[in-house]
C-alpha cells in the first residue's frame, strides 16, 4: 500500500487510487493467457529423399545431364541458357518426363526473381510428372 506523506489531516479521504492490486491482477491474467494459448507450430512439410535400402540395385551409370532452368529478375525463363516462353517450357518438360530415365531439374532463380514465376516453373515440372527437382542458390 502506498504511504501518504504530507500535510493531510487524519481522516481526510485519499484522492489517489492504489494501482498495485490492479497491476497484480493484470499480471495474473496475462500469465493465465500465455499458459492457456496453444503453441504455434508453423511446419513446412517436405518430402525428403529416403536412403536406398541395402539390397537396392545401384543407380544406372548413364544418368542424363541435369536440366538447368534459370529464372531471371525480369521473369524471363532460360532452359539450359536458351530463352523460352511458358508454353515452350511446358513442352520441354513433357519431353523430359517422357524419357525412360528422367533428368534432374535444377531451378536457379535470380535473387530478385518474383516468387510467382519460380512457383510456376516448379508447378509446371510437378504437373508434367518430373520427380527429381531441386532449387539451386540464386545469383
Secondary structure as GFF3:
##gff-version 3
##sequence-region A 1 139
A	DSSP	alpha_helix	20	36	.	.	.	ID=ss1
A	DSSP	beta_strand	67	71	.	.	.	ID=ss2
A	DSSP	beta_strand	77	79	.	.	.	ID=ss3
A	DSSP	beta_strand	82	84	.	.	.	ID=ss4
A	DSSP	alpha_helix	86	97	.	.	.	ID=ss5
A	DSSP	beta_strand	105	109	.	.	.	ID=ss6
A	DSSP	alpha_helix	115	127	.	.	.	ID=ss7
A	DSSP	beta_strand	133	136	.	.	.	ID=ss8
###
